[in-house]
Amino acid sequence: MNRDISDALEQIGRGREVNMEVLKETLSKALTSASRKILNNQYDIKVDTDEVTGAFKVSYHKTVVDKVANPDYEVSLKDARSQGYEGEVGGLMDFPVPLDRFGRIAAQITKQVISKKVRDIERDAIFSEFEEKLNTILNGIVLRKENKNILVDLGDTEGIVPIKEQVFRENWQIGDKIKAYVSEVRKTSKGPQVVLSRIHPNFIKKLFEMEIPEIGEGKVEIKAIARDPGYRIKIAVFSEDRNIDSVGACVGIKGGRIQPVVKELKGEKIDVVEWNSDIKTFTNNALRPAKITNILVNETDQSIVVTVPDDQLAIAIGKNGQSAKLAAKLVGWKIDVRSETSFAASGAENVKIIEDKRKEEEQDPFEFMGLNKKVMDKLKTNGFSTKDDFKNATIESLLKINGLTAKTAEKIMEHVKTLKVQENTKTNEQI
């Protein structure tokens, strides 16, 4: 019997890393279950294991009495003494279960119980392993397709890329190497299921973190991502460090840095733009390379009307409206792109609104910056009343103003930077 069980354990444990204490506990439960079947559930079963040899002993006990009334559960003190019992009446005496009563059937029962436990342990270990890999990118190999889902070999287990997490234009073949984002790890009756995605926004974010050092190190931050999977991506980036060109860091010389990401996405077009806290500047960036004439913002319903030269309309809107839709998603506001001719034809009132807005911004820099009255009063008191007053402003000069925080000073400098860009643009247009 010991040999049969030992062989069963060796077969189960071969090539597996199983905690021996857990295995011993499981073995004890398995032998107890097998013993009860043999003894018809009559007794309380005890399993002891020799720590040195690994051999085990199965026993049941009877109560020691002066006079036996039930021989199945009791033994006389006289008989107990003859078998080496040293206790008193009322104690329990162990009786071994003869090993020849077990045989191969018990060994099979034991093997089944232990096999199930080992499978459970392995499944829990795999679940824990991949749960730690949530929100990361894994490499795998395409195994097969089932009901349009892609099954991926991840080494210790299989991953699944559901059809809804696939890019429509990508065509994967058995044996292909594949990168995917771990979006979920589930426990199922068949074991852990690792759900993978090629369209999750964080898939793009993680690819950039892997390929662009400044993003991986946190020097450049991804502020927003908008994607039409398989076709185009717009991604907004920003750096607190004014010495870092956030867009240039991502794109690289002649697009050298971004090419590995483009290649991984099977040639998907990627537009990297600079994020800005000013909604108009951000919108202008989001619609590049189209040239913008005017931007009219409606704070109430968070909508934006953008006018562009007639020959720029197709560029601003994009094929099937793709560019404008992605820009709106990136900014988080509704964007209506119109040609100058179309906008003018829609009524003189529209033109008047834009002209009034433009004059208002030129006259009042605070309206453009979105500052509250308390901050405005402090700035005016310290000589900052017009746009020209801000042209030579620096972080240092602003921080000298009593009560002005570093965060507010940085916000003002962002707007000053935008003002300078606008001035340069106007100068170039005049030239």
FENVENVEN-V922319 format. One record per helix or strand of 3 or more residues. SS is the DSSP state (~ for helix, > for strand). FROM is the first residue (numbers start at 0). LEN is the number of residues. If there is no record, write none. Layout:
[[SS FROM LEN] [SS FROM LEN]]
This chain:
[[~ 1 12] [~ 19 19] [> 44 5] [> 55 10] [> 73 3] [~ 76 6] [> 91 5] [~ 98 3] [~ 102 29] [> 136 10] [> 148 5] [> 157 4] [~ 162 3] [> 176 12] [> 190 7] [~ 200 11] [~ 212 4] [> 220 8] [> 231 7] [~ 245 6] [~ 252 3] [~ 258 6] [> 268 6] [~ 278 8] [> 291 7] [> 302 6] [~ 309 8] [~ 318 13] [> 333 6] [~ 339 6] [~ 347 16] [~ 364 5] [~ 372 9] [~ 386 4] [~ 394 5] [~ 405 25]]
